[in-house]
């Protein structure tokens, strides 16, 4: 521990990075009945804390290593941190980025003078190519998190927080990807202010550190979530895991909707639009306050980055109300007869704020409604369901249903009597030029496509909902085909949303 503290205190980050403010979110503090402080790492020259570790590592390289140049694989903030640091120190930098990386990030790295090589559809493929180039060109690899000098550079955030708060804190919420930031912060605070709780925050679908700490060994995730791409890591670092196991108090996990709600909270508090990974800490803080019922405490959330793609804001805005508990979604069955819809709306929805309303005739006996209403929280949703059920309207709460939130609410139509032996799948594919066309070409050569929905959401991966008519006996052939084309998929044939509406 003492060696890491020495590395943090002697780091060279301030040759490139700035000391960022620790700001109080006054309105949010009143809402949550706690003193909420935001550490503004979004104000760094590259809009992310990553510049700290990257510069500290590169600045400590031997002169011979600097002359050869550096290399890294990254789709985002680490790439910009390495490129900025290399330019500052006057050395060459080669950045390997996935082809799916948004143009805004590629352009940002190029503007910093780095050479960019695009390879693969994801970080893993880019990292493999990076390793080959590193050996071919004898470049020095700059790891995004599992390096003591990287961890020490990120740990300077803790030194600033301790000084800026005079240690009068109860907990610090830290976003977790590979673990570099939280490892540095936790080590520093447990040495100098051990009473402060260090709480990591991960997305539910990218929780490598949570699972690793629970298993007391590093776990490799089969897949990682695509929304908070800045922390989409399949396996945490060996060094970071060891430090987190010793010094981190807790890891909490949050949903996509909670992250979207946190992006809004940060914007209202600071007028900064943070990226999904940058809002993780705030999402964890808000969940923690709600679940633990704490009040009167001083809590810090680290705004880790603000490299947000503008196109993603539409998706964030759409999911925010559910994340805040201000919107609930329901599937409701009503009788199919003249005046039934009018009777339902007049008698059951009077005075209710409706956010979404879709209706489709199912058959001559009944019809299905997809309804969004401005009520939130488990008790209110349950009460609404019970009210409708007691009135004779079968109701299903769809508020947590990803199929409904991602696809159904943007679709029109209904069940088709012509579609036979249909199977429903959700797919994720790399979002780049020509990818959707290639996806359709791959899918359309074997089975009839009976349903298809795609909507660009500004991320690095596209989401597709597809129905396939599967002849009897083709089950094994289909599964072999889906495994062969290599797209991540999930079957949704048994989902109630599909059964009712699609």
C-alpha positions in Angstrom: 0.0 0.0 0.0 2.7 2.5 0.9 4.5 2.0 -2.4 1.2 2.9 -4.3 0.7 5.9 -2.1 4.2 7.1 -2.9 3.5 6.6 -6.6 0.3 8.6 -6.4 2.0 11.5 -4.5 4.9 11.6 -6.9 2.9 11.2 -10.1 3.5 13.6 -13.0 -0.2 14.0 -14.0 -0.3 17.8 -13.6 2.1 18.3 -16.5 -0.9 17.5 -18.6 -4.0 17.2 -16.5 -5.8 19.8 -14.3 -7.1 19.7 -10.8 -10.8 19.4 -11.2 -13.4 21.0 -8.9 -15.5 19.2 -6.3 -18.8 20.9 -6.8 -21.9 20.7 -4.6 -25.2 19.8 -6.4 -27.4 22.0 -4.3 -30.8 21.1 -5.8 -30.0 17.4 -5.9 -28.8 17.6 -2.3 -32.2 18.9 -1.3 -34.0 16.2 -3.3 -32.0 13.4 -1.8 -31.7 14.8 1.7 -27.9 14.4 1.6 -25.0 16.6 0.6 -24.1 15.6 -2.9 -20.7 16.5 -4.3 -19.7 16.0 -7.9 -16.0 15.5 -8.9 -15.8 17.1 -12.3 -13.4 14.9 -14.3 -15.4 15.8 -17.4 -13.5 19.1 -17.3 -10.1 17.5 -18.1 -8.5 18.5 -21.5 -9.8 15.3 -23.1 -13.1 15.4 -21.1 -12.1 12.3 -19.1 -10.0 11.2 -16.1 -8.1 8.8 -18.4 -5.5 11.5 -19.2 -4.1 11.1 -15.6 -3.0 7.5 -15.9 -2.0 7.7 -19.5 0.3 10.7 -19.0 1.8 9.4 -15.8 2.7 6.1 -17.5 4.1 7.6 -20.7 6.0 10.3 -18.8 7.8 7.6 -16.7 9.0 5.6 -19.7 12.7 5.3 -20.4 14.0 7.6 -23.1 14.6 4.6 -25.4 10.9 3.6 -25.0 9.7 7.1 -25.7 11.8 7.3 -28.9 10.2 4.1 -30.2 6.7 5.4 -29.5 3.6 4.0 -27.8 0.6 2.1 -28.8 -2.8 1.2 -27.3 -6.2 -0.3 -28.2 -9.2 1.8 -27.3 -12.5 3.0 -28.6 -12.8 6.0 -26.5 -11.3 7.9 -23.5 -8.1 6.0 -23.1 -7.3 6.5 -26.8 -7.6 10.3 -26.3 -5.6 10.2 -23.1 -2.7 8.4 -24.8 -2.8 10.6 -27.9 -2.9 13.8 -25.8 0.0 12.6 -23.6 2.1 11.5 -26.5 1.7 14.9 -28.3 2.5 16.7 -25.1 5.7 14.7 -24.7 6.6 14.9 -28.4 6.5 11.1 -29.1 4.7 9.0 -31.6 1.4 7.3 -30.8 -0.5 4.6 -32.6 -4.1 4.0 -31.6 -5.9 0.8 -32.7 -9.7 1.4 -32.7 -12.6 -0.8 -33.7 -14.2 0.0 -37.1 -17.5 0.6 -35.1 -15.9 3.6 -33.2 -18.0 6.8 -33.8 -16.4 9.2 -36.2 -16.3 12.0 -33.5 -13.9 9.9 -31.4 -11.7 8.9 -34.3 -11.5 12.5 -35.4 -10.6 13.6 -31.9 -7.7 11.2 -31.7 -6.4 12.2 -35.1 -6.5 15.9 -34.2 -4.2 15.1 -31.3 -1.6 13.9 -33.9 -1.9 10.1 -33.3 -1.9 7.6 -36.1 -5.2 5.7 -36.1 -5.6 2.1 -37.3 -9.2 0.8 -37.6 -9.6 -2.9 -37.1 -12.4 -5.3 -36.0 -15.9 -4.8 -34.8 -15.1 -4.6 -31.1 -12.4 -3.9 -28.5 -11.3 -7.5 -28.3 -10.5 -7.7 -32.1 -8.8 -4.3 -32.0 -6.7 -5.4 -29.0 -5.5 -8.6 -30.8 -4.4 -6.5 -33.8 -2.8 -4.0 -31.4 -0.7 -6.8 -30.0 0.5 -7.8 -33.4 1.4 -4.2 -34.4 3.1 -3.6 -31.1 5.5 -6.6 -31.8 6.0 -5.7 -35.4 6.9 -2.1 -34.7 8.6 -2.5 -31.2 6.2 0.0 -29.7 5.5 0.4 -25.9 2.0 -0.8 -25.0 0.0 1.5 -22.7 -2.5 -0.6 -20.8 -5.8 1.1 -20.1 -6.0 0.0 -16.4 -3.8 -2.9 -15.2 -0.5 -1.0 -14.6 0.8 0.5 -11.4 1.6 3.9 -12.9 -1.8 4.0 -14.6 -3.5 3.2 -11.3 -1.3 5.8 -9.5 -2.2 8.5 -12.0 -5.9 7.8 -11.5 -5.3 7.8 -7.8 -4.5 11.5 -7.9 -8.3 12.0 -8.1 -8.4 10.7 -4.5 -5.7 13.1 -3.3 -7.7 16.0 -4.7 -11.0 14.9 -3.2 -9.4 14.4 0.2 -7.9 17.9 0.2 -11.0 19.6 -1.3 -13.3 18.0 1.3 -11.0 18.1 4.3 -11.9 14.4 4.7 -15.5 15.2 5.8 -17.1 12.5 3.6 -19.1 9.4 4.2 -18.8 7.7 0.8 -17.4 8.0 -2.7 -19.1 6.4 -5.7 -16.7 5.4 -8.5 -17.4 4.0 -11.9 -15.8 0.6 -12.6 -14.6 -0.8 -15.9 -11.2 -2.5 -15.7 -10.7 -1.1 -12.2 -7.9 1.4 -12.5 -9.7 4.4 -11.1 -11.3 2.7 -8.2 -8.1 0.8 -7.3 -6.2 4.1 -7.0 -8.9 5.9 -5.1 -9.6 3.0 -2.7 -5.9 2.4 -1.9 -5.4 6.1 -1.2 -8.4 6.6 1.0 -8.0 3.4 3.0 -4.5 4.5 3.9 -5.4 8.1 4.8 -9.1 8.2 5.6 -10.3 4.6 6.1 -13.7 5.7 7.5 -14.8 6.8 4.0 -16.7 4.1 2.2 -15.5 3.4 -1.3 -18.4 2.1 -3.4 -17.9 1.0 -7.0 -20.7 1.2 -9.6 -21.1 -1.2 -12.6 -23.9 -1.7 -15.1 -25.9 -4.9 -14.5 -24.8 -6.2 -17.9 -21.1 -5.4 -17.4 -20.3 -6.4 -13.8 -17.0 -8.1 -14.1 -15.6 -6.6 -10.8 -18.8 -7.4 -8.9 -18.7 -11.0 -10.0 -15.0 -11.3 -9.5 -15.1 -10.0 -5.9 -18.1 -12.3 -5.2 -16.1 -15.3 -6.5 -12.8 -14.2 -4.9 -11.2 -14.6 -8.3 -11.2 -12.9 -11.6 -14.2 -13.8 -13.7 -14.4 -13.4 -17.5 -17.8 -12.4 -18.7 -19.2 -14.1 -21.8 -20.7 -10.9 -23.1 -20.7 -7.3 -21.9 -23.4 -4.6 -22.2 -23.2 -2.1 -25.0 -24.8 1.0 -23.5 -22.1 2.1 -21.1 -19.3 1.3 -23.5 -16.6 3.1 -21.5 -16.8 0.3 -18.9 -17.6 -2.6 -21.1 -14.8 -4.9 -19.9 -15.0 -8.7 -19.9 -12.3 -9.2 -17.3 -10.8 -6.8 -14.8 -7.1 -6.4 -14.3 -5.0 -8.6 -12.0 -3.5 -5.7 -10.2 -6.7 -3.8 -10.0 -8.6 -6.8 -8.7 -6.0 -7.4 -5.9 -6.3 -3.8 -4.8 -10.1 -3.7 -4.9 -10.4 -7.0 -3.0 -8.4 -5.4 -0.2 -9.8 -1.8 -0.2 -13.2 -1.5 -1.8 -16.2 -1.6 0.5 -18.9 -2.5 -1.9 -19.9 -2.7 -5.6 -23.5 -1.7 -6.6 -25.0 -2.5 -10.0 -27.4 -0.2 -11.9 -29.7 -0.6 -14.9 -29.6 1.2 -18.2 -32.7 3.2 -17.2 -31.0 4.3 -14.0 -27.9 5.4 -15.9 -30.1 7.5 -18.2 -31.8 9.1 -15.2 -28.4 9.9 -13.7 -27.3 11.6 -17.0 -30.3 13.9 -16.6 -29.4 14.5 -12.9 -25.9 15.4 -13.7 -27.0 17.7 -16.5 -29.5 19.5 -14.2 -26.8 19.9 -11.5 -23.8 20.9 -13.7 -25.1 21.6 -17.2 -22.7 18.9 -18.3 -23.8 16.1 -20.6 -21.8 13.1 -19.4 -21.5 9.8 -21.3 -23.2 6.7 -19.9 -20.0 5.5 -18.1 -19.5 9.0 -16.8 -22.9 8.9 -15.1 -22.4 5.5 -13.5 -21.3 6.9 -10.1 -24.3 9.2 -9.9 -26.6 6.3 -10.8 -25.1 4.2 -8.0 -25.3 7.1 -5.5 -29.0 7.7 -6.3 -29.8 3.9 -6.0 -27.8 3.7 -2.7 -29.7 6.6 -1.1 -33.0 5.2 -2.2 -32.3 1.6 -1.0 -30.3 2.3 2.1 -32.5 5.2 3.2 -29.5 7.3 4.2 -29.9 11.0 5.0 -27.6 13.8 6.2 -24.5 12.2 4.7 -21.9 13.7 2.4 -21.6 11.7 -0.8 -19.3 12.1 -3.8 -20.0 11.0 -7.3 -17.2 11.0 -9.9 -18.2 12.4 -13.3 -15.6 10.3 -15.1 -16.2 11.4 -18.7 -18.2 13.5 -21.1 -17.4 12.1 -24.5 -21.1 11.6 -25.4 -22.2 10.9 -29.0 -24.9 13.5 -29.7 -27.0 10.9 -31.5 -27.4 8.9 -28.3 -29.2 11.7 -26.5 -32.6 10.7 -28.1 -32.3 7.2 -26.6 -31.2 8.6 -23.2 -34.1 11.0 -23.1 -36.6 8.2 -23.9 -35.3 5.9 -21.2 -34.9 8.6 -18.5 -38.5 8.8 -17.3 -38.5 5.1 -16.6 -35.2 5.4 -14.9 -36.5 8.1 -12.7 -39.6 6.1 -11.8 -41.8 8.6 -13.6 -43.2 6.4 -16.3 -44.6 2.9 -16.3 -45.6 0.6 -19.2 -48.4 -1.9 -19.3 -50.1 -4.4 -21.6 -53.9 -4.4 -21.1 -56.5 -6.6 -22.7 -59.9 -5.1 -23.3 -63.1 -6.6 -24.8 -63.5 -6.0 -28.6 -66.9 -4.5 -28.9 -68.3 -1.0 -29.8 -67.6 1.6 -27.2 -65.2 -0.6 -25.2 -62.1 1.6 -25.8 -64.0 4.7 -25.0 -65.4 3.2 -21.8 -62.0 2.1 -20.7 -60.4 5.5 -21.2 -63.3 7.4 -19.7 -63.6 5.3 -16.6 -60.2 3.9 -15.9 -57.8 6.6 -17.2 -59.6 9.7 -16.2 -57.1 12.1 -14.6 -54.1 9.9 -15.6 -51.3 11.4 -17.5 -50.7 9.2 -20.5 -47.3 9.1 -22.2 -47.9 6.3 -24.7 -51.0 4.7 -26.1 -51.1 2.0 -28.8 -54.1 -0.1 -29.7 -54.4 -3.2 -32.0 -57.3 -5.5 -32.7 -56.3 -9.0 -31.7 -59.4 -10.9 -32.6 -63.2 -10.4 -32.5 -63.4 -11.1 -28.8 -60.5 -8.9 -27.5 -58.0 -6.2 -28.2 -54.6 -5.3 -26.6 -53.4 -1.9 -25.5 -49.8 -0.9 -25.0 -50.0 1.9 -22.4 -47.5 4.3 -20.9 -48.6 6.4 -17.9 -46.8 8.9 -15.7 -46.8 6.9 -12.5 -43.7 5.4 -11.0 -42.5 3.3 -8.2 -43.4 -0.3 -7.4 -46.3 0.5 -5.0 -48.0 2.8 -7.5 -47.5 0.3 -10.4 -48.9 -2.5 -8.4 -51.9 -0.4 -7.3 -52.6 0.5 -11.0 -52.4 -3.1 -12.1 -54.7 -4.2 -9.3 -57.2 -1.5 -10.1 -57.4 -2.5 -13.8 -57.5 -6.3 -13.0 -60.3 -5.8 -10.5 -62.2 -3.8 -13.1 -62.0 -6.9 -15.4 -59.0 -5.9 -17.6 -56.1 -8.4 -17.5 -52.9 -6.3 -17.1 -49.2 -7.0 -17.3 -46.5 -4.6 -16.0 -44.0 -4.1 -18.8 -41.9 -1.4 -17.2 -38.8 -3.7 -16.9 -39.4 -5.5 -20.2 -36.5 -4.7 -22.6 -38.3 -6.0 -25.6 -41.1 -3.5 -24.9 -38.8 -0.5 -24.2 -36.4 -1.1 -27.1 -38.6 -2.3 -29.9 -42.4 -2.5 -29.3 -43.1 1.1 -28.5 -41.7 2.1 -31.9 -43.5 -0.5 -33.9 -46.9 -0.6 -35.7 -49.0 -3.4 -36.8 -49.9 -6.5 -34.8 -50.2 -10.2 -34.9 -50.3 -11.7 -38.4 -52.4 -14.8 -39.1 -50.2 -15.4 -42.1 -47.1 -15.9 -40.0 -46.7 -19.6 -39.2 -44.2 -21.4 -37.0 -42.6 -18.0 -36.2 -39.7 -17.6 -33.8 -38.6 -14.2 -32.4 -35.0 -13.1 -31.8 -33.3 -10.0 -30.7 -29.8 -9.4 -32.2 -26.9 -7.0 -31.5 -24.6 -6.3 -34.4 -21.7 -3.8 -35.0 -23.1 -0.4 -36.0 -21.0 0.7 -39.0 -21.6 1.5 -42.6 -23.1 -1.5 -44.4 -23.6 -3.5 -41.3 -27.4 -3.6 -41.4 -27.3 -4.6 -45.1 -24.8 -7.4 -44.3 -26.9 -8.5 -41.4 -30.0 -8.8 -43.7 -28.0 -10.6 -46.3 -26.8 -13.1 -43.7 -30.2 -13.7 -42.2 -32.2 -13.7 -45.4 -30.6 -16.7 -47.2 -32.1 -19.6 -45.1 -35.5 -18.7 -43.6 -38.3 -16.4 -44.4 -38.2 -13.1 -42.4 -41.7 -12.4 -41.1 -40.9 -9.5 -38.8 -38.1 -6.9 -38.6 -37.5 -3.8 -36.6 -34.3 -1.7 -36.4 -33.8 1.8 -35.0 -30.5 3.7 -34.9 -29.7 4.6 -31.3 -26.4 6.3 -31.7 -24.3 3.5 -30.1 -21.6 1.3 -31.3 -23.9 -1.7 -31.7 -27.3 -1.8 -33.5 -30.3 -3.6 -32.1 -32.6 -5.7 -34.4 -35.8 -7.6 -33.6 -36.5 -10.3 -36.2 -39.1 -13.0 -36.7 -38.2 -16.1 -38.6 -40.6 -18.7 -40.0 -39.0 -22.0 -39.0 -40.2 -25.2 -40.7 -40.6 -28.2 -38.5 -37.3 -30.1 -37.9 -35.1 -27.0 -38.6 -34.4 -26.2 -34.9 -30.8 -27.6 -34.9 -30.0 -26.2 -38.3 -31.1 -22.7 -37.2 -29.1 -22.8 -34.0 -26.0 -23.9 -35.9 -26.5 -21.1 -38.4 -26.9 -18.4 -35.7 -23.8 -19.6 -33.9 -21.9 -19.5 -37.2 -22.8 -16.0 -38.2 -21.5 -14.8 -34.9 -24.0 -12.1 -33.9 -25.0 -11.9 -30.2 -28.7 -13.0 -29.9 -31.5 -13.8 -27.5 -34.7 -15.7 -28.3 -37.8 -13.9 -27.2 -40.6 -16.1 -28.6 -42.0 -16.7 -25.1 -42.0 -13.1 -24.1 -45.5 -11.8 -23.2 -45.0 -8.7 -25.3 -44.5 -10.8 -28.4 -47.5 -13.1 -27.5 -49.8 -10.1 -27.1 -48.7 -7.6 -29.7 -46.5 -9.0 -32.3 
